[in-house]
Amino acid sequence: MKRHCCEDMDYHADFNCDIHSDPFECPDKIVIFDNEHNVYGLIIHDGGSSSIAINFCPWCGSKL
């Protein structure tokens, strides 16, 4: 059973970098998922720890 809406979201939301322990420092981590609140966000790679909440999947268009 898939955890997220599509394969692409599965990959990006669950991506773990071997180099960076902090997802906000990894340039390859673009989606953050808050399991506690079931909220998705696009990481803003500007040196901080900000993200923009998203309501629809950027790949398949499903409501999140």
All heavy atoms as TSV, in Angstrom:
chain	resi	resn	atom	element	x	y	z
A	1	MET	N	N	0.840	-1.183	0.000
A	1	MET	CA	C	0.000	0.000	0.000
A	1	MET	C	C	0.885	1.246	0.000
A	1	MET	O	O	1.829	1.350	0.770
A	1	MET	CB	C	-0.884	-0.007	1.235
A	1	MET	CG	C	-1.834	1.124	1.283
A	1	MET	SD	S	-2.968	0.870	2.665
A	1	MET	CE	C	-3.444	2.524	2.929
A	2	LYS	N	N	0.541	2.188	-0.865
A	2	LYS	CA	C	1.312	3.422	-0.954
A	2	LYS	C	C	0.997	4.330	0.225
A	2	LYS	O	O	-0.134	4.412	0.668
A	2	LYS	CB	C	0.984	4.155	-2.255
A	2	LYS	CG	C	1.512	3.489	-3.481
A	2	LYS	CD	C	1.422	4.373	-4.694
A	2	LYS	CE	C	0.014	4.820	-4.957
A	2	LYS	NZ	N	-0.146	5.566	-6.190
A	3	ARG	N	N	2.025	5.011	0.677
A	3	ARG	CA	C	1.856	5.937	1.799
A	3	ARG	C	C	1.389	7.302	1.309
A	3	ARG	O	O	0.653	8.006	1.995
A	3	ARG	CB	C	3.194	6.058	2.524
A	3	ARG	CG	C	3.160	6.966	3.699
A	3	ARG	CD	C	4.457	6.899	4.436
A	3	ARG	NE	N	4.626	8.125	5.182
A	3	ARG	CZ	C	5.477	8.281	6.136
A	3	ARG	NH1	N	6.274	7.299	6.455
A	3	ARG	NH2	N	5.581	9.412	6.771
A	4	HIS	N	N	1.817	7.681	0.107
A	4	HIS	CA	C	1.469	8.983	-0.466
A	4	HIS	C	C	0.667	8.760	-1.747
A	4	HIS	O	O	0.412	7.631	-2.138
A	4	HIS	CB	C	2.744	9.784	-0.724
A	4	HIS	CG	C	3.600	9.935	0.508
A	4	HIS	ND1	N	3.273	10.764	1.548
A	4	HIS	CD2	C	4.750	9.326	0.877
A	4	HIS	CE1	C	4.190	10.678	2.500
A	4	HIS	NE2	N	5.102	9.798	2.116
A	5	CYS	N	N	0.305	9.810	-2.429
A	5	CYS	CA	C	-0.617	9.732	-3.555
A	5	CYS	C	C	-0.061	9.069	-4.812
A	5	CYS	O	O	-0.820	8.514	-5.597
A	5	CYS	CB	C	-1.126	11.132	-3.898
A	5	CYS	SG	S	0.214	12.293	-4.289
A	6	CYS	N	N	1.248	9.139	-5.039
A	6	CYS	CA	C	1.834	8.574	-6.247
A	6	CYS	C	C	3.293	8.188	-6.009
A	6	CYS	O	O	3.851	8.513	-4.963
A	6	CYS	CB	C	1.730	9.562	-7.416
A	6	CYS	SG	S	2.697	11.080	-7.221
A	7	GLU	N	N	3.891	7.496	-6.956
A	7	GLU	CA	C	5.287	7.063	-6.815
A	7	GLU	C	C	6.245	8.231	-6.635
A	7	GLU	O	O	7.183	8.165	-5.841
A	7	GLU	CB	C	5.719	6.263	-8.044
A	7	GLU	CG	C	5.367	4.808	-7.983
A	7	GLU	CD	C	5.958	4.041	-9.137
A	7	GLU	OE1	O	7.152	4.241	-9.461
A	7	GLU	OE2	O	5.224	3.241	-9.719
A	8	ASP	N	N	6.022	9.298	-7.391
A	8	ASP	CA	C	6.908	10.457	-7.293
A	8	ASP	C	C	6.832	11.088	-5.900
A	8	ASP	O	O	7.853	11.446	-5.316
A	8	ASP	CB	C	6.579	11.501	-8.361
A	8	ASP	CG	C	6.980	11.047	-9.747
A	8	ASP	OD1	O	8.044	10.408	-9.886
A	8	ASP	OD2	O	6.224	11.323	-10.697
A	9	MET	N	N	5.633	11.213	-5.359
A	9	MET	CA	C	5.491	11.777	-4.013
A	9	MET	C	C	6.070	10.818	-2.980
A	9	MET	O	O	6.695	11.255	-2.009
A	9	MET	CB	C	4.031	12.096	-3.692
A	9	MET	CG	C	3.867	12.827	-2.375
A	9	MET	SD	S	4.750	14.391	-2.237
A	9	MET	CE	C	3.532	15.511	-2.871
A	10	ASP	N	N	5.891	9.516	-3.181
A	10	ASP	CA	C	6.526	8.536	-2.288
A	10	ASP	C	C	8.026	8.778	-2.228
A	10	ASP	O	O	8.619	8.821	-1.156
A	10	ASP	CB	C	6.293	7.098	-2.782
A	10	ASP	CG	C	4.945	6.547	-2.399
A	10	ASP	OD1	O	4.335	7.043	-1.439
A	10	ASP	OD2	O	4.503	5.594	-3.069
A	11	TYR	N	N	8.636	8.932	-3.390
A	11	TYR	CA	C	10.084	9.122	-3.471
A	11	TYR	C	C	10.508	10.421	-2.789
A	11	TYR	O	O	11.391	10.434	-1.939
A	11	TYR	CB	C	10.548	9.117	-4.924
A	11	TYR	CG	C	12.006	9.459	-5.076
A	11	TYR	CD1	C	12.990	8.503	-4.824
A	11	TYR	CD2	C	12.407	10.744	-5.425
A	11	TYR	CE1	C	14.343	8.813	-4.929
A	11	TYR	CE2	C	13.753	11.066	-5.529
A	11	TYR	CZ	C	14.707	10.101	-5.288
A	11	TYR	OH	O	16.042	10.426	-5.387
A	12	HIS	N	N	9.890	11.528	-3.159
A	12	HIS	CA	C	10.335	12.840	-2.677
A	12	HIS	C	C	9.983	13.088	-1.207
A	12	HIS	O	O	10.783	13.663	-0.475
A	12	HIS	CB	C	9.779	13.951	-3.558
A	12	HIS	CG	C	10.426	13.989	-4.901
A	12	HIS	ND1	N	11.706	14.443	-5.100
A	12	HIS	CD2	C	9.976	13.603	-6.119
A	12	HIS	CE1	C	12.024	14.347	-6.374
A	12	HIS	NE2	N	10.983	13.825	-7.016
A	13	ALA	N	N	8.812	12.672	-0.761
A	13	ALA	CA	C	8.419	12.906	0.635
A	13	ALA	C	C	9.223	12.041	1.603
A	13	ALA	O	O	9.483	12.443	2.732
A	13	ALA	CB	C	6.924	12.654	0.809
A	14	ASP	N	N	9.622	10.855	1.148
A	14	ASP	CA	C	10.370	9.939	2.018
A	14	ASP	C	C	11.867	9.919	1.731
A	14	ASP	O	O	12.590	9.109	2.293
A	14	ASP	CB	C	9.818	8.514	1.872
A	14	ASP	CG	C	8.389	8.402	2.391
A	14	ASP	OD1	O	8.012	9.210	3.261
A	14	ASP	OD2	O	7.665	7.508	1.929
A	15	PHE	N	N	12.348	10.830	0.876
A	15	PHE	CA	C	13.759	10.857	0.496
A	15	PHE	C	C	14.641	11.138	1.710
A	15	PHE	O	O	14.382	12.056	2.490
A	15	PHE	CB	C	13.997	11.943	-0.565
A	15	PHE	CG	C	15.435	12.080	-0.979
A	15	PHE	CD1	C	15.983	11.196	-1.892
A	15	PHE	CD2	C	16.236	13.080	-0.455
A	15	PHE	CE1	C	17.311	11.322	-2.284
A	15	PHE	CE2	C	17.557	13.208	-0.834
A	15	PHE	CZ	C	18.098	12.324	-1.749
A	16	ASN	N	N	15.682	10.329	1.891
A	16	ASN	CA	C	16.674	10.531	2.948
A	16	ASN	C	C	18.046	10.623	2.311
A	16	ASN	O	O	18.470	9.706	1.616
A	16	ASN	CB	C	16.647	9.375	3.954
A	16	ASN	CG	C	15.419	9.409	4.825
A	16	ASN	OD1	O	15.057	10.440	5.346
A	16	ASN	ND2	N	14.772	8.273	4.954
A	17	CYS	N	N	18.730	11.709	2.560
A	17	CYS	CA	C	20.045	11.949	1.987
A	17	CYS	C	C	21.125	11.264	2.819
A	17	CYS	O	O	21.083	11.297	4.053
A	17	CYS	CB	C	20.305	13.459	1.940
A	17	CYS	SG	S	21.895	13.905	1.229
A	18	ASP	N	N	22.078	10.651	2.149
A	18	ASP	CA	C	23.202	10.008	2.832
A	18	ASP	C	C	24.236	11.014	3.325
A	18	ASP	O	O	25.055	10.696	4.182
A	18	ASP	CB	C	23.897	9.015	1.895
A	18	ASP	CG	C	23.002	7.849	1.523
A	18	ASP	OD1	O	22.097	7.521	2.321
A	18	ASP	OD2	O	23.199	7.266	0.447
A	19	ILE	N	N	24.206	12.227	2.778
A	19	ILE	CA	C	25.210	13.235	3.100
A	19	ILE	C	C	24.711	14.232	4.139
A	19	ILE	O	O	25.421	14.582	5.078
A	19	ILE	CB	C	25.651	13.980	1.825
A	19	ILE	CG1	C	26.258	12.989	0.834
A	19	ILE	CG2	C	26.626	15.096	2.146
A	19	ILE	CD1	C	26.481	13.563	-0.549
A	20	HIS	N	N	23.474	14.714	3.956
A	20	HIS	CA	C	22.921	15.756	4.826
A	20	HIS	C	C	21.927	15.160	5.817
A	20	HIS	O	O	20.952	14.531	5.417
A	20	HIS	CB	C	22.207	16.820	3.987
A	20	HIS	CG	C	23.069	17.433	2.949
A	20	HIS	ND1	N	23.104	16.987	1.651
A	20	HIS	CD2	C	23.944	18.455	3.019
A	20	HIS	CE1	C	23.966	17.715	0.960
A	20	HIS	NE2	N	24.489	18.616	1.772
A	21	SER	N	N	22.138	15.404	7.098
A	21	SER	CA	C	21.192	14.923	8.115
A	21	SER	C	C	19.992	15.866	8.239
A	21	SER	O	O	18.907	15.447	8.614
A	21	SER	CB	C	21.883	14.772	9.462
A	21	SER	OG	O	22.432	16.003	9.882
A	22	ASP	N	N	20.192	17.133	7.908
A	22	ASP	CA	C	19.123	18.128	7.960
A	22	ASP	C	C	18.502	18.249	6.568
A	22	ASP	O	O	19.193	18.621	5.614
A	22	ASP	CB	C	19.686	19.480	8.403
A	22	ASP	CG	C	18.646	20.561	8.534
A	22	ASP	OD1	O	17.474	20.337	8.156
A	22	ASP	OD2	O	18.992	21.648	9.014
A	23	PRO	N	N	17.216	17.959	6.410
A	23	PRO	CA	C	16.603	18.019	5.083
A	23	PRO	C	C	16.644	19.416	4.452
A	23	PRO	O	O	16.646	19.540	3.233
A	23	PRO	CB	C	15.164	17.570	5.316
A	23	PRO	CG	C	14.935	17.698	6.775
A	23	PRO	CD	C	16.259	17.574	7.441
A	24	PHE	N	N	16.717	20.462	5.281
A	24	PHE	CA	C	16.750	21.827	4.758
A	24	PHE	C	C	18.122	22.197	4.197
A	24	PHE	O	O	18.256	23.202	3.512
A	24	PHE	CB	C	16.303	22.820	5.824
A	24	PHE	CG	C	14.853	22.650	6.191
A	24	PHE	CD1	C	14.483	21.886	7.278
A	24	PHE	CD2	C	13.863	23.228	5.414
A	24	PHE	CE1	C	13.145	21.708	7.605
A	24	PHE	CE2	C	12.521	23.061	5.725
A	24	PHE	CZ	C	12.163	22.293	6.820
A	25	GLU	N	N	19.141	21.390	4.479
A	25	GLU	CA	C	20.475	21.614	3.928
A	25	GLU	C	C	20.726	20.822	2.653
A	25	GLU	O	O	21.673	21.088	1.930
A	25	GLU	CB	C	21.530	21.241	4.969
A	25	GLU	CG	C	21.556	22.174	6.156
A	25	GLU	CD	C	22.599	21.763	7.184
A	25	GLU	OE1	O	23.372	20.823	6.925
A	25	GLU	OE2	O	22.632	22.395	8.250
A	26	CYS	N	N	19.884	19.848	2.363
A	26	CYS	CA	C	20.076	18.976	1.203
A	26	CYS	C	C	19.397	19.562	-0.035
A	26	CYS	O	O	18.174	19.735	-0.051
A	26	CYS	CB	C	19.510	17.589	1.485
A	26	CYS	SG	S	19.658	16.474	0.079
A	27	PRO	N	N	20.163	19.854	-1.088
A	27	PRO	CA	C	19.563	20.417	-2.300
A	27	PRO	C	C	18.678	19.428	-3.048
A	27	PRO	O	O	17.864	19.836	-3.884
A	27	PRO	CB	C	20.777	20.819	-3.147
A	27	PRO	CG	C	21.888	19.970	-2.646
A	27	PRO	CD	C	21.611	19.717	-1.192
A	28	ASP	N	N	18.796	18.141	-2.747
A	28	ASP	CA	C	17.977	17.130	-3.420
A	28	ASP	C	C	16.640	16.880	-2.727
A	28	ASP	O	O	15.747	16.262	-3.295
A	28	ASP	CB	C	18.745	15.810	-3.520
A	28	ASP	CG	C	19.966	15.926	-4.410
A	28	ASP	OD1	O	19.902	16.666	-5.409
A	28	ASP	OD2	O	20.979	15.291	-4.103
A	29	LYS	N	N	16.494	17.343	-1.506
A	29	LYS	CA	C	15.238	17.189	-0.759
A	29	LYS	C	C	14.360	18.381	-1.085
A	29	LYS	O	O	14.674	19.521	-0.749
A	29	LYS	CB	C	15.534	17.119	0.747
A	29	LYS	CG	C	14.316	16.998	1.631
A	29	LYS	CD	C	13.722	15.623	1.579
A	29	LYS	CE	C	12.625	15.484	2.637
A	29	LYS	NZ	N	11.873	14.261	2.497
A	30	ILE	N	N	13.235	18.150	-1.774
A	30	ILE	CA	C	12.388	19.270	-2.186
A	30	ILE	C	C	11.014	19.270	-1.521
A	30	ILE	O	O	10.362	20.295	-1.462
A	30	ILE	CB	C	12.238	19.331	-3.719
A	30	ILE	CG1	C	11.677	18.029	-4.275
A	30	ILE	CG2	C	13.564	19.662	-4.368
A	30	ILE	CD1	C	11.370	18.081	-5.756
A	31	VAL	N	N	10.588	18.109	-1.008
A	31	VAL	CA	C	9.285	18.019	-0.345
A	31	VAL	C	C	9.503	17.567	1.094
A	31	VAL	O	O	10.247	16.634	1.352
A	31	VAL	CB	C	8.354	17.016	-1.060
A	31	VAL	CG1	C	7.072	16.801	-0.273
A	31	VAL	CG2	C	8.034	17.486	-2.463
A	32	ILE	N	N	8.844	18.246	2.000
A	32	ILE	CA	C	8.888	17.865	3.412
A	32	ILE	C	C	7.487	17.380	3.786
A	32	ILE	O	O	6.495	17.936	3.327
A	32	ILE	CB	C	9.351	19.047	4.309
A	32	ILE	CG1	C	9.684	18.588	5.707
A	32	ILE	CG2	C	8.369	20.165	4.336
A	32	ILE	CD1	C	11.102	18.172	5.874
A	33	PHE	N	N	7.413	16.313	4.577
A	33	PHE	CA	C	6.127	15.766	5.003
A	33	PHE	C	C	6.092	15.698	6.517
A	33	PHE	O	O	6.973	15.115	7.144
A	33	PHE	CB	C	5.918	14.374	4.408
A	33	PHE	CG	C	4.659	13.694	4.871
A	33	PHE	CD1	C	3.423	14.227	4.580
A	33	PHE	CD2	C	4.723	12.533	5.618
A	33	PHE	CE1	C	2.260	13.609	5.017
A	33	PHE	CE2	C	3.569	11.899	6.054
A	33	PHE	CZ	C	2.327	12.439	5.749
A	34	ASP	N	N	5.088	16.323	7.119
A	34	ASP	CA	C	4.890	16.290	8.567
A	34	ASP	C	C	3.861	15.202	8.855
A	34	ASP	O	O	2.657	15.399	8.654
A	34	ASP	CB	C	4.404	17.649	9.056
A	34	ASP	CG	C	4.171	17.696	10.564
A	34	ASP	OD1	O	4.217	16.632	11.216
A	34	ASP	OD2	O	3.935	18.797	11.079
A	35	ASN	N	N	4.350	14.062	9.287
A	35	ASN	CA	C	3.501	12.902	9.531
A	35	ASN	C	C	2.481	13.151	10.640
A	35	ASN	O	O	1.350	12.672	10.573
A	35	ASN	CB	C	4.377	11.688	9.876
A	35	ASN	CG	C	3.636	10.392	9.771
A	35	ASN	OD1	O	2.705	10.260	9.002
A	35	ASN	ND2	N	4.058	9.420	10.547
A	36	GLU	N	N	2.861	13.925	11.648
A	36	GLU	CA	C	1.975	14.199	12.781
A	36	GLU	C	C	0.726	14.968	12.355
A	36	GLU	O	O	-0.381	14.697	12.805
A	36	GLU	CB	C	2.733	14.983	13.852
A	36	GLU	CG	C	1.929	15.259	15.099
A	36	GLU	CD	C	2.725	16.024	16.138
A	36	GLU	OE1	O	3.971	15.913	16.149
A	36	GLU	OE2	O	2.091	16.734	16.942
A	37	HIS	N	N	0.923	15.953	11.469
A	37	HIS	CA	C	-0.195	16.796	11.032
A	37	HIS	C	C	-0.669	16.459	9.621
A	37	HIS	O	O	-1.599	17.099	9.114
A	37	HIS	CB	C	0.205	18.271	11.099
A	37	HIS	CG	C	0.527	18.716	12.483
A	37	HIS	ND1	N	1.825	18.937	12.899
A	37	HIS	CD2	C	-0.267	18.947	13.557
A	37	HIS	CE1	C	1.810	19.313	14.168
A	37	HIS	NE2	N	0.560	19.319	14.593
A	38	ASN	N	N	-0.024	15.493	8.969
A	38	ASN	CA	C	-0.355	15.079	7.607
A	38	ASN	C	C	-0.338	16.274	6.648
A	38	ASN	O	O	-1.273	16.506	5.884
A	38	ASN	CB	C	-1.714	14.366	7.570
A	38	ASN	CG	C	-1.868	13.529	6.320
A	38	ASN	OD1	O	-0.909	12.935	5.839
A	38	ASN	ND2	N	-3.070	13.469	5.791
A	39	VAL	N	N	0.763	17.058	6.706
A	39	VAL	CA	C	0.916	18.266	5.899
A	39	VAL	C	C	2.160	18.133	5.034
A	39	VAL	O	O	3.203	17.665	5.489
A	39	VAL	CB	C	1.044	19.511	6.818
A	39	VAL	CG1	C	1.313	20.758	6.016
A	39	VAL	CG2	C	-0.194	19.674	7.669
A	40	TYR	N	N	2.038	18.566	3.775
A	40	TYR	CA	C	3.148	18.545	2.833
A	40	TYR	C	C	3.607	19.971	2.569
A	40	TYR	O	O	2.811	20.902	2.619
A	40	TYR	CB	C	2.708	17.948	1.493
A	40	TYR	CG	C	2.343	16.491	1.548
A	40	TYR	CD1	C	1.081	16.084	1.946
A	40	TYR	CD2	C	3.267	15.522	1.177
A	40	TYR	CE1	C	0.738	14.741	1.978
A	40	TYR	CE2	C	2.936	14.179	1.205
A	40	TYR	CZ	C	1.670	13.795	1.604
A	40	TYR	OH	O	1.353	12.465	1.636
A	41	GLY	N	N	4.892	20.125	2.268
A	41	GLY	CA	C	5.408	21.445	1.928
A	41	GLY	C	C	6.574	21.358	0.973
A	41	GLY	O	O	7.275	20.335	0.910
A	42	LEU	N	N	6.780	22.412	0.212
A	42	LEU	CA	C	7.944	22.542	-0.660
A	42	LEU	C	C	9.002	23.309	0.112
A	42	LEU	O	O	8.732	24.409	0.616
A	42	LEU	CB	C	7.590	23.293	-1.943
A	42	LEU	CG	C	6.581	22.618	-2.859
A	42	LEU	CD1	C	6.279	23.514	-4.056
A	42	LEU	CD2	C	7.080	21.267	-3.320
A	43	ILE	N	N	10.186	22.737	0.209
A	43	ILE	CA	C	11.270	23.354	0.961
A	43	ILE	C	C	11.811	24.562	0.210
A	43	ILE	O	O	12.035	24.501	-1.001
A	43	ILE	CB	C	12.403	22.342	1.222
A	43	ILE	CG1	C	11.908	21.247	2.149
A	43	ILE	CG2	C	13.628	23.033	1.811
A	43	ILE	CD1	C	12.936	20.149	2.406
A	44	ILE	N	N	12.011	25.664	0.934
A	44	ILE	CA	C	12.631	26.862	0.378
A	44	ILE	C	C	14.114	26.795	0.732
A	44	ILE	O	O	14.479	26.905	1.902
A	44	ILE	CB	C	11.998	28.139	0.958
A	44	ILE	CG1	C	10.515	28.158	0.649
A	44	ILE	CG2	C	12.703	29.380	0.429
A	44	ILE	CD1	C	9.745	29.243	1.355
A	45	HIS	N	N	14.945	26.569	-0.257
A	45	HIS	CA	C	16.387	26.423	-0.029
A	45	HIS	C	C	17.070	27.788	-0.050
A	45	HIS	O	O	17.674	28.191	-1.036
A	45	HIS	CB	C	17.000	25.490	-1.084
A	45	HIS	CG	C	16.614	24.067	-0.897
A	45	HIS	ND1	N	17.119	23.287	0.120
A	45	HIS	CD2	C	15.755	23.274	-1.574
A	45	HIS	CE1	C	16.607	22.082	0.047
A	45	HIS	NE2	N	15.770	22.044	-0.963
A	46	ASP	N	N	16.940	28.507	1.060
A	46	ASP	CA	C	17.555	29.825	1.174
A	46	ASP	C	C	18.468	29.916	2.390
A	46	ASP	O	O	18.817	30.994	2.837
A	46	ASP	CB	C	16.488	30.917	1.227
A	46	ASP	CG	C	15.601	30.829	2.453
A	46	ASP	OD1	O	15.716	29.837	3.211
A	46	ASP	OD2	O	14.783	31.743	2.662
A	47	GLY	N	N	18.825	28.759	2.957
A	47	GLY	CA	C	19.684	28.736	4.127
A	47	GLY	C	C	18.925	28.622	5.436
A	47	GLY	O	O	19.523	28.418	6.479
A	48	GLY	N	N	17.609	28.729	5.388
A	48	GLY	CA	C	16.798	28.628	6.594
A	48	GLY	C	C	16.057	27.311	6.644
A	48	GLY	O	O	16.439	26.336	6.000
A	49	SER	N	N	14.978	27.295	7.407
A	49	SER	CA	C	14.183	26.074	7.534
A	49	SER	C	C	12.714	26.353	7.219
A	49	SER	O	O	11.810	25.948	7.941
A	49	SER	CB	C	14.327	25.483	8.931
A	49	SER	OG	O	13.895	26.405	9.901
A	50	SER	N	N	12.498	27.052	6.106
A	50	SER	CA	C	11.143	27.403	5.694
A	50	SER	C	C	10.638	26.464	4.616
A	50	SER	O	O	11.406	25.883	3.857
A	50	SER	CB	C	11.105	28.829	5.140
A	50	SER	OG	O	11.481	29.752	6.116
A	51	SER	N	N	9.311	26.356	4.571
A	51	SER	CA	C	8.665	25.606	3.504
A	51	SER	C	C	7.324	26.261	3.204
A	51	SER	O	O	6.787	27.006	4.027
A	51	SER	CB	C	8.472	24.140	3.890
A	51	SER	OG	O	7.585	24.018	4.976
A	52	ILE	N	N	6.801	25.964	2.031
A	52	ILE	CA	C	5.499	26.468	1.622
A	52	ILE	C	C	4.549	25.285	1.588
A	52	ILE	O	O	4.807	24.299	0.891
A	52	ILE	CB	C	5.558	27.131	0.230
A	52	ILE	CG1	C	6.463	28.343	0.261
A	52	ILE	CG2	C	4.163	27.507	-0.250
A	52	ILE	CD1	C	6.678	28.990	-1.083
A	53	ALA	N	N	3.463	25.367	2.351
A	53	ALA	CA	C	2.488	24.279	2.389
A	53	ALA	C	C	1.845	24.102	1.019
A	53	ALA	O	O	1.582	25.081	0.312
A	53	ALA	CB	C	1.418	24.572	3.435
A	54	ILE	N	N	1.621	22.848	0.639
A	54	ILE	CA	C	0.948	22.554	-0.622
A	54	ILE	C	C	-0.269	21.673	-0.344
A	54	ILE	O	O	-0.256	20.860	0.584
A	54	ILE	CB	C	1.888	21.885	-1.652
A	54	ILE	CG1	C	2.525	20.618	-1.089
A	54	ILE	CG2	C	2.941	22.877	-2.124
A	54	ILE	CD1	C	3.350	19.837	-2.109
A	55	ASN	N	N	-1.312	21.864	-1.114
A	55	ASN	CA	C	-2.548	21.104	-0.952
A	55	ASN	C	C	-2.758	20.084	-2.058
A	55	ASN	O	O	-3.648	19.242	-1.954
A	55	ASN	CB	C	-3.750	22.049	-0.895
A	55	ASN	CG	C	-3.705	22.940	0.325
A	55	ASN	OD1	O	-3.410	22.479	1.418
A	55	ASN	ND2	N	-3.966	24.219	0.144
A	56	PHE	N	N	-1.971	20.197	-3.136
A	56	PHE	CA	C	-2.088	19.282	-4.261
A	56	PHE	C	C	-0.709	18.780	-4.655
A	56	PHE	O	O	0.278	19.505	-4.556
A	56	PHE	CB	C	-2.751	19.978	-5.463
A	56	PHE	CG	C	-4.167	20.372	-5.190
A	56	PHE	CD1	C	-4.477	21.614	-4.662
A	56	PHE	CD2	C	-5.204	19.500	-5.441
A	56	PHE	CE1	C	-5.773	21.985	-4.397
A	56	PHE	CE2	C	-6.522	19.846	-5.177
A	56	PHE	CZ	C	-6.813	21.092	-4.654
A	57	CYS	N	N	-0.646	17.550	-5.115
A	57	CYS	CA	C	0.620	16.946	-5.526
A	57	CYS	C	C	1.142	17.629	-6.778
A	57	CYS	O	O	0.407	17.781	-7.762
A	57	CYS	CB	C	0.410	15.454	-5.792
A	57	CYS	SG	S	1.867	14.606	-6.409
A	58	PRO	N	N	2.427	18.030	-6.791
A	58	PRO	CA	C	2.998	18.679	-7.969
A	58	PRO	C	C	3.168	17.712	-9.155
A	58	PRO	O	O	3.332	18.157	-10.272
A	58	PRO	CB	C	4.376	19.158	-7.505
A	58	PRO	CG	C	4.451	18.934	-6.044
A	58	PRO	CD	C	3.331	18.035	-5.654
A	59	TRP	N	N	3.102	16.415	-8.917
A	59	TRP	CA	C	3.323	15.442	-9.985
A	59	TRP	C	C	2.028	14.885	-10.546
A	59	TRP	O	O	1.858	14.807	-11.752
A	59	TRP	CB	C	4.225	14.314	-9.497
A	59	TRP	CG	C	5.599	14.810	-9.233
A	59	TRP	CD1	C	6.591	15.011	-10.145
A	59	TRP	CD2	C	6.122	15.251	-7.991
A	59	TRP	NE1	N	7.701	15.547	-9.544
A	59	TRP	CE2	C	7.444	15.702	-8.217
A	59	TRP	CE3	C	5.621	15.306	-6.692
A	59	TRP	CZ2	C	8.252	16.183	-7.209
A	59	TRP	CZ3	C	6.424	15.784	-5.687
A	59	TRP	CH2	C	7.733	16.230	-5.949
A	60	CYS	N	N	1.081	14.478	-9.688
A	60	CYS	CA	C	-0.143	13.845	-10.208
A	60	CYS	C	C	-1.379	14.727	-10.055
A	60	CYS	O	O	-2.421	14.445	-10.628
A	60	CYS	CB	C	-0.369	12.488	-9.553
A	60	CYS	SG	S	-0.893	12.549	-7.823
A	61	GLY	N	N	-1.283	15.794	-9.268
A	61	GLY	CA	C	-2.393	16.721	-9.100
A	61	GLY	C	C	-3.429	16.303	-8.059
A	61	GLY	O	O	-4.418	16.995	-7.860
A	62	SER	N	N	-3.197	15.191	-7.381
A	62	SER	CA	C	-4.161	14.718	-6.370
A	62	SER	C	C	-4.200	15.660	-5.174
A	62	SER	O	O	-3.205	16.261	-4.797
A	62	SER	CB	C	-3.752	13.338	-5.851
A	62	SER	OG	O	-3.834	12.385	-6.855
A	63	LYS	N	N	-5.381	15.766	-4.563
A	63	LYS	CA	C	-5.505	16.550	-3.335
A	63	LYS	C	C	-4.762	15.825	-2.228
A	63	LYS	O	O	-4.897	14.626	-2.076
A	63	LYS	CB	C	-6.979	16.720	-2.955
A	63	LYS	CG	C	-7.171	17.574	-1.725
A	63	LYS	CD	C	-8.558	18.134	-1.668
A	63	LYS	CE	C	-8.818	18.928	-0.416
A	63	LYS	NZ	N	-7.841	19.894	-0.037
A	64	LEU	N	N	-3.946	16.578	-1.494
A	64	LEU	CA	C	-3.169	15.979	-0.423
A	64	LEU	C	C	-3.913	16.137	0.855
A	64	LEU	O	O	-4.249	16.040	1.694
A	64	LEU	CB	C	-1.785	16.637	-0.320
A	64	LEU	CG	C	-0.956	16.568	-1.584
A	64	LEU	CD1	C	0.285	17.440	-1.469
A	64	LEU	CD2	C	-0.519	15.123	-1.836
